Amino acid sequence: MDMLINFVVEKTGLSHEQAQSAVNAVLSFIKDKLPEGMQGMVDNVIGGNAGGEGGGDIMGQASNMLGGMFGGDNN
């Protein structure tokens, strides 16, 4: 999750603490909107535990997950 927080800090200029709060709020919102069985996937991706195609970086993993959810080709 530190990679995502650092990304938010870099892109927005927020302090680390503000970025951490923002990331936590967004992740909570996303998890609340997902079916119960998929909520753990968010934690896995953010924690860097998701594998598979699309690369090992967090943005590639998130892109693959979201693309699959919305009918895109995630290969």
MOPAC internal coordinates of N, CA, C and O (Angstrom, degrees):
PM7 1SCF
backbone

  N    0.0000 0     0.00 0     0.00 0    0    0    0
  C    1.4369 1     0.00 0     0.00 0    1    0    0
  C    1.5197 1   110.51 1     0.00 0    2    1    0
  O    1.2310 1   120.59 1   156.68 1    3    2    1
  N    1.3058 1   116.48 1   -23.32 1    3    2    1
  C    1.4693 1   119.97 1   179.28 1    5    3    2
  C    1.5268 1   111.43 1   -60.32 1    6    5    3
  O    1.2310 1   120.41 1   144.68 1    7    6    5
  N    1.3423 1   116.83 1   -35.32 1    7    6    5
  C    1.4613 1   119.48 1   178.74 1    9    7    6
  C    1.5260 1   110.52 1   -62.24 1   10    9    7
  O    1.2310 1   120.44 1   137.65 1   11   10    9
  N    1.3195 1   116.77 1   -42.35 1   11   10    9
  C    1.4643 1   120.80 1  -179.96 1   13   11   10
  C    1.5251 1   110.90 1   -67.41 1   14   13   11
  O    1.2310 1   120.42 1   137.55 1   15   14   13
  N    1.3153 1   116.80 1   -42.45 1   15   14   13
  C    1.4701 1   120.62 1   178.15 1   17   15   14
  C    1.5209 1   110.09 1   -62.07 1   18   17   15
  O    1.2310 1   120.20 1   134.52 1   19   18   17
  N    1.3231 1   117.22 1   -45.48 1   19   18   17
  C    1.4664 1   120.85 1   178.66 1   21   19   18
  C    1.5288 1   111.28 1   -62.78 1   22   21   19
  O    1.2310 1   120.44 1   143.20 1   23   22   21
  N    1.3304 1   116.77 1   -36.80 1   23   22   21
  C    1.4554 1   121.20 1   177.01 1   25   23   22
  C    1.5330 1   110.03 1   -61.85 1   26   25   23
  O    1.2310 1   120.40 1   134.76 1   27   26   25
  N    1.3353 1   116.84 1   -45.24 1   27   26   25
  C    1.4620 1   121.02 1   179.33 1   29   27   26
  C    1.5259 1   110.35 1   -63.95 1   30   29   27
  O    1.2310 1   120.22 1   137.78 1   31   30   29
  N    1.3316 1   117.19 1   -42.22 1   31   30   29
  C    1.4703 1   120.71 1   177.67 1   33   31   30
  C    1.5168 1   110.06 1   -58.38 1   34   33   31
  O    1.2310 1   120.85 1   132.60 1   35   34   33
  N    1.3301 1   115.99 1   -47.40 1   35   34   33
  C    1.4695 1   121.28 1  -177.47 1   37   35   34
  C    1.5258 1   112.07 1   -63.82 1   38   37   35
  O    1.2310 1   120.39 1   137.17 1   39   38   37
  N    1.3190 1   116.86 1   -42.83 1   39   38   37
  C    1.4660 1   120.95 1  -175.04 1   41   39   38
  C    1.5232 1   113.14 1   -80.05 1   42   41   39
  O    1.2310 1   119.81 1   154.26 1   43   42   41
  N    1.3305 1   117.98 1   -25.74 1   43   42   41
  C    1.4644 1   119.68 1  -173.64 1   45   43   42
  C    1.5157 1   114.54 1  -112.68 1   46   45   43
  O    1.2310 1   120.11 1   158.55 1   47   46   45
  N    1.3292 1   117.40 1   -21.45 1   47   46   45
  C    1.4541 1   120.00 1  -175.73 1   49   47   46
  C    1.5207 1   113.44 1    80.83 1   50   49   47
  O    1.2310 1   120.41 1  -173.73 1   51   50   49
  N    1.3274 1   116.82 1     6.27 1   51   50   49
  C    1.4645 1   120.40 1   176.11 1   53   51   50
  C    1.5236 1   109.88 1   -67.60 1   54   53   51
  O    1.2310 1   120.71 1   -23.07 1   55   54   53
  N    1.3206 1   116.25 1   156.93 1   55   54   53
  C    1.4646 1   119.69 1   173.02 1   57   55   54
  C    1.5280 1   108.66 1   -69.20 1   58   57   55
  O    1.2310 1   120.59 1   -16.96 1   59   58   57
  N    1.3149 1   116.47 1   163.04 1   59   58   57
  C    1.4623 1   120.91 1   179.21 1   61   59   58
  C    1.5242 1   110.62 1   -57.72 1   62   61   59
  O    1.2310 1   120.35 1   138.42 1   63   62   61
  N    1.3192 1   116.93 1   -41.58 1   63   62   61
  C    1.4605 1   120.93 1  -178.88 1   65   63   62
  C    1.5274 1   111.31 1   -66.67 1   66   65   63
  O    1.2310 1   120.53 1   138.82 1   67   66   65
  N    1.3284 1   116.58 1   -41.18 1   67   66   65
  C    1.4703 1   120.19 1   178.36 1   69   67   66
  C    1.5303 1   110.57 1   -65.90 1   70   69   67
  O    1.2310 1   120.62 1   137.10 1   71   70   69
  N    1.3206 1   116.42 1   -42.90 1   71   70   69
  C    1.4622 1   120.61 1   179.21 1   73   71   70
  C    1.5223 1   110.43 1   -63.48 1   74   73   71
  O    1.2310 1   120.33 1   139.20 1   75   74   73
  N    1.3216 1   116.97 1   -40.80 1   75   74   73
  C    1.4653 1   120.62 1   178.65 1   77   75   74
  C    1.5287 1   110.18 1   -62.04 1   78   77   75
  O    1.2310 1   119.98 1   136.95 1   79   78   77
  N    1.3166 1   117.65 1   -43.05 1   79   78   77
  C    1.4628 1   121.12 1   177.85 1   81   79   78
  C    1.5208 1   111.05 1   -63.27 1   82   81   79
  O    1.2310 1   120.75 1   137.70 1   83   82   81
  N    1.3270 1   116.17 1   -42.30 1   83   82   81
  C    1.4676 1   120.46 1   179.79 1   85   83   82
  C    1.5242 1   111.07 1   -64.31 1   86   85   83
  O    1.2310 1   120.31 1   134.52 1   87   86   85
  N    1.3198 1   117.01 1   -45.48 1   87   86   85
  C    1.4644 1   121.29 1   179.55 1   89   87   86
  C    1.5212 1   110.02 1   -61.80 1   90   89   87
  O    1.2310 1   120.16 1   134.99 1   91   90   89
  N    1.3190 1   117.29 1   -45.01 1   91   90   89
  C    1.4624 1   120.29 1   179.49 1   93   91   90
  C    1.5200 1   111.44 1   -61.67 1   94   93   91
  O    1.2310 1   120.26 1   140.15 1   95   94   93
  N    1.3287 1   117.11 1   -39.85 1   95   94   93
  C    1.4632 1   120.84 1   179.17 1   97   95   94
  C    1.5240 1   110.88 1   -64.65 1   98   97   95
  O    1.2310 1   120.44 1   135.00 1   99   98   97
  N    1.3320 1   116.76 1   -45.00 1   99   98   97
  C    1.4630 1   120.71 1  -179.27 1  101   99   98
  C    1.5243 1   110.58 1   -65.99 1  102  101   99
  O    1.2310 1   120.08 1   136.54 1  103  102  101
  N    1.3175 1   117.45 1   -43.46 1  103  102  101
  C    1.4657 1   120.06 1   179.38 1  105  103  102
  C    1.5215 1   111.27 1   -62.92 1  106  105  103
  O    1.2310 1   120.34 1   140.18 1  107  106  105
  N    1.3070 1   116.95 1   -39.82 1  107  106  105
  C    1.4555 1   121.07 1   177.68 1  109  107  106
  C    1.5263 1   110.22 1   -62.79 1  110  109  107
  O    1.2310 1   120.57 1   136.39 1  111  110  109
  N    1.3264 1   116.51 1   -43.61 1  111  110  109
  C    1.4612 1   121.37 1   178.19 1  113  111  110
  C    1.5278 1   110.60 1   -60.48 1  114  113  111
  O    1.2310 1   120.70 1   132.35 1  115  114  113
  N    1.3338 1   116.26 1   -47.65 1  115  114  113
  C    1.4622 1   120.89 1  -178.79 1  117  115  114
  C    1.5243 1   110.27 1   -61.45 1  118  117  115
  O    1.2310 1   120.21 1   132.89 1  119  118  117
  N    1.3270 1   117.20 1   -47.11 1  119  118  117
  C    1.4619 1   120.40 1  -178.56 1  121  119  118
  C    1.5219 1   111.55 1   -62.90 1  122  121  119
  O    1.2310 1   120.01 1   144.76 1  123  122  121
  N    1.3232 1   117.59 1   -35.24 1  123  122  121
  C    1.4641 1   120.89 1   178.14 1  125  123  122
  C    1.5266 1   111.78 1   -65.85 1  126  125  123
  O    1.2310 1   120.11 1   151.87 1  127  126  125
  N    1.3208 1   117.39 1   -28.13 1  127  126  125
  C    1.4628 1   121.93 1  -177.85 1  129  127  126
  C    1.5304 1   113.02 1   -87.39 1  130  129  127
  O    1.2310 1   120.18 1   162.31 1  131  130  129
  N    1.3212 1   117.26 1   -17.69 1  131  130  129
  C    1.4613 1   121.10 1  -177.97 1  133  131  130
  C    1.5207 1   111.14 1   -85.42 1  134  133  131
  O    1.2310 1   120.44 1   -26.59 1  135  134  133
  N    1.3356 1   116.77 1   153.41 1  135  134  133
  C    1.4602 1   119.35 1   171.51 1  137  135  134
  C    1.5327 1   109.42 1   -60.53 1  138  137  135
  O    1.2310 1   121.02 1   -29.13 1  139  138  137
  N    1.3143 1   115.66 1   150.87 1  139  138  137
  C    1.4594 1   120.72 1  -174.31 1  141  139  138
  C    1.5250 1   113.37 1   -52.11 1  142  141  139
  O    1.2310 1   120.10 1   140.14 1  143  142  141
  N    1.3105 1   117.41 1   -39.86 1  143  142  141
  C    1.4605 1   120.91 1  -178.20 1  145  143  142
  C    1.5156 1   114.57 1   -67.67 1  146  145  143
  O    1.2310 1   120.21 1   161.72 1  147  146  145
  N    1.3194 1   117.20 1   -18.28 1  147  146  145
  C    1.4573 1   120.50 1  -177.53 1  149  147  146
  C    1.5254 1   113.15 1   -98.55 1  150  149  147
  O    1.2310 1   120.09 1   168.96 1  151  150  149
  N    1.3068 1   117.43 1   -11.04 1  151  150  149
  C    1.4581 1   120.42 1  -176.36 1  153  151  150
  C    1.5251 1   112.12 1   -60.86 1  154  153  151
  O    1.2310 1   120.13 1   142.54 1  155  154  153
  N    1.3152 1   117.35 1   -37.46 1  155  154  153
  C    1.4568 1   120.89 1   178.75 1  157  155  154
  C    1.5171 1   112.89 1   -65.88 1  158  157  155
  O    1.2310 1   120.43 1   154.63 1  159  158  157
  N    1.3226 1   116.79 1   -25.37 1  159  158  157
  C    1.4621 1   120.17 1   178.65 1  161  159  158
  C    1.5235 1   110.78 1   -63.46 1  162  161  159
  O    1.2310 1   120.45 1   144.68 1  163  162  161
  N    1.3253 1   116.74 1   -35.32 1  163  162  161
  C    1.4678 1   120.23 1   178.56 1  165  163  162
  C    1.5204 1   108.83 1   -62.41 1  166  165  163
  O    1.2310 1   120.24 1   133.61 1  167  166  165
  N    1.3207 1   117.14 1   -46.39 1  167  166  165
  C    1.4622 1   120.70 1   178.69 1  169  167  166
  C    1.5221 1   111.48 1   -61.49 1  170  169  167
  O    1.2310 1   120.49 1   140.14 1  171  170  169
  N    1.3418 1   116.67 1   -39.86 1  171  170  169
  C    1.4602 1   120.25 1   179.19 1  173  171  170
  C    1.5179 1   111.85 1   -64.61 1  174  173  171
  O    1.2310 1   120.37 1   136.67 1  175  174  173
  N    1.3218 1   116.91 1   -43.33 1  175  174  173
  C    1.4687 1   120.30 1  -179.59 1  177  175  174
  C    1.5225 1   109.97 1   -66.75 1  178  177  175
  O    1.2310 1   120.26 1   133.23 1  179  178  177
  N    1.3126 1   117.10 1   -46.77 1  179  178  177
  C    1.4543 1   120.34 1  -178.71 1  181  179  178
  C    1.5165 1   110.97 1   -66.85 1  182  181  179
  O    1.2310 1   120.59 1   146.45 1  183  182  181
  N    1.3179 1   116.47 1   -33.55 1  183  182  181
  C    1.4589 1   120.31 1   178.49 1  185  183  182
  C    1.5124 1   113.38 1   -79.12 1  186  185  183
  O    1.2310 1   120.12 1   174.15 1  187  186  185
  N    1.3371 1   117.38 1    -5.85 1  187  186  185
  C    1.4594 1   120.75 1   178.96 1  189  187  186
  C    1.5025 1   113.34 1    82.51 1  190  189  187
  O    1.2310 1   119.55 1  -164.19 1  191  190  189
  N    1.3299 1   118.47 1    15.81 1  191  190  189
  C    1.4540 1   121.18 1  -176.82 1  193  191  190
  C    1.5164 1   113.76 1   -94.86 1  194  193  191
  O    1.2310 1   119.79 1   172.77 1  195  194  193
  N    1.3111 1   118.00 1    -7.23 1  195  194  193
  C    1.4634 1   119.99 1  -178.52 1  197  195  194
  C    1.5180 1   109.15 1   -80.37 1  198  197  195
  O    1.2310 1   120.80 1   -47.75 1  199  198  197
  N    1.3002 1   116.07 1   132.25 1  199  198  197
  C    1.4561 1   120.64 1   178.65 1  201  199  198
  C    1.5041 1   110.11 1  -111.14 1  202  201  199
  O    1.2310 1   121.18 1    15.37 1  203  202  201
  N    1.2926 1   115.34 1  -164.63 1  203  202  201
  C    1.4505 1   119.40 1   175.86 1  205  203  202
  C    1.4987 1   112.04 1   104.99 1  206  205  203
  O    1.2310 1   122.11 1     8.54 1  207  206  205
  N    1.3148 1   113.57 1  -171.46 1  207  206  205
  C    1.4546 1   120.01 1  -176.53 1  209  207  206
  C    1.5133 1   111.06 1   -71.40 1  210  209  207
  O    1.2310 1   121.19 1   -20.33 1  211  210  209
  N    1.3159 1   115.33 1   159.67 1  211  210  209
  C    1.4525 1   119.99 1   176.68 1  213  211  210
  C    1.5004 1   113.49 1   101.47 1  214  213  211
  O    1.2310 1   120.18 1  -178.56 1  215  214  213
  N    1.3265 1   117.25 1     1.44 1  215  214  213
  C    1.4515 1   119.31 1   176.95 1  217  215  214
  C    1.4976 1   112.46 1    96.93 1  218  217  215
  O    1.2310 1   120.90 1   -16.96 1  219  218  217
  N    1.3056 1   115.88 1   163.04 1  219  218  217
  C    1.4419 1   121.72 1  -177.67 1  221  219  218
  C    1.5034 1   114.11 1   -93.14 1  222  221  219
  O    1.2310 1   120.24 1   175.55 1  223  222  221
  N    1.3291 1   117.15 1    -4.45 1  223  222  221
  C    1.4573 1   117.85 1  -178.51 1  225  223  222
  C    1.5168 1   110.90 1   -78.84 1  226  225  223
  O    1.2310 1   120.97 1   -24.36 1  227  226  225
  N    1.2946 1   115.76 1   155.64 1  227  226  225
  C    1.4613 1   121.67 1  -174.33 1  229  227  226
  C    1.5166 1   112.21 1   -63.19 1  230  229  227
  O    1.2310 1   119.72 1   141.85 1  231  230  229
  N    1.3176 1   118.14 1   -38.15 1  231  230  229
  C    1.4528 1   120.14 1  -178.53 1  233  231  230
  C    1.5350 1   110.92 1   -69.80 1  234  233  231
  O    1.2310 1   120.32 1   141.68 1  235  234  233
  N    1.3205 1   117.00 1   -38.32 1  235  234  233
  C    1.4595 1   119.88 1   176.52 1  237  235  234
  C    1.5121 1   111.70 1   -64.50 1  238  237  235
  O    1.2310 1   120.68 1   139.76 1  239  238  237
  N    1.3260 1   116.31 1   -40.24 1  239  238  237
  C    1.4520 1   120.71 1   178.92 1  241  239  238
  C    1.5202 1   110.99 1   -66.32 1  242  241  239
  O    1.2310 1   120.56 1   135.87 1  243  242  241
  N    1.3083 1   116.54 1   -44.13 1  243  242  241
  C    1.4609 1   120.42 1   179.81 1  245  243  242
  C    1.5242 1   110.15 1   -64.53 1  246  245  243
  O    1.2310 1   120.35 1   139.19 1  247  246  245
  N    1.3222 1   116.94 1   -40.81 1  247  246  245
  C    1.4590 1   120.98 1   178.67 1  249  247  246
  C    1.5181 1   110.83 1   -61.56 1  250  249  247
  O    1.2310 1   120.48 1   135.66 1  251  250  249
  N    1.3196 1   116.69 1   -44.34 1  251  250  249
  C    1.4610 1   120.13 1   178.45 1  253  251  250
  C    1.5148 1   111.45 1   -62.76 1  254  253  251
  O    1.2310 1   120.15 1   136.50 1  255  254  253
  N    1.3228 1   117.33 1   -43.50 1  255  254  253
  C    1.4567 1   121.20 1  -178.48 1  257  255  254
  C    1.5269 1   110.27 1   -64.32 1  258  257  255
  O    1.2310 1   120.26 1   132.54 1  259  258  257
  N    1.3270 1   117.11 1   -47.46 1  259  258  257
  C    1.4569 1   120.49 1  -178.59 1  261  259  258
  C    1.5249 1   111.47 1   -68.83 1  262  261  259
  O    1.2310 1   120.20 1   141.47 1  263  262  261
  N    1.3217 1   117.23 1   -38.53 1  263  262  261
  C    1.4586 1   120.09 1   177.58 1  265  263  262
  C    1.5158 1   111.55 1   -61.03 1  266  265  263
  O    1.2310 1   120.40 1   139.11 1  267  266  265
  N    1.3226 1   116.85 1   -40.89 1  267  266  265
  C    1.4533 1   120.90 1   177.63 1  269  267  266
  C    1.5105 1   112.55 1   -67.03 1  270  269  267
  O    1.2310 1   120.56 1   144.40 1  271  270  269
  N    1.3251 1   116.54 1   -35.60 1  271  270  269
  C    1.4584 1   120.30 1  -179.30 1  273  271  270
  C    1.5175 1   111.57 1   -68.28 1  274  273  271
  O    1.2310 1   120.51 1   148.55 1  275  274  273
  N    1.3401 1   116.63 1   -31.45 1  275  274  273
  C    1.4580 1   120.20 1  -175.23 1  277  275  274
  C    1.5201 1   112.29 1  -106.12 1  278  277  275
  O    1.2310 1   120.33 1  -159.99 1  279  278  277
  N    1.3118 1   116.97 1    20.01 1  279  278  277
  C    1.4565 1   120.88 1   173.08 1  281  279  278
  C    1.5009 1   116.00 1    83.84 1  282  281  279
  O    1.2310 1   120.08 1  -170.56 1  283  282  281
  N    1.3247 1   117.45 1     9.44 1  283  282  281
  C    1.4553 1   120.28 1   178.74 1  285  283  282
  C    1.5119 1   111.56 1   -79.92 1  286  285  283
  O    1.2310 1   121.18 1   -11.10 1  287  286  285
  N    1.3044 1   115.35 1   168.90 1  287  286  285
  C    1.4603 1   121.49 1   176.07 1  289  287  286
  C    1.5024 1   108.14 1   -88.28 1  290  289  287
  O    1.2310 1   120.45 1   -67.91 1  291  290  289
  N    1.3262 1   116.74 1   112.09 1  291  290  289
  C    1.4582 1   120.10 1  -175.94 1  293  291  290
  C    1.5127 1   111.81 1  -103.30 1  294  293  291
  O    1.2310 1   119.60 1  -151.74 1  295  294  293
  N    1.3141 1   118.36 1    28.26 1  295  294  293
  C    1.4659 1   121.36 1   176.06 1  297  295  294
  C    1.4913 1   110.66 1  -100.94 1  298  297  295
  O    1.2310 1   120.10 1   180.00 1  299  298  297

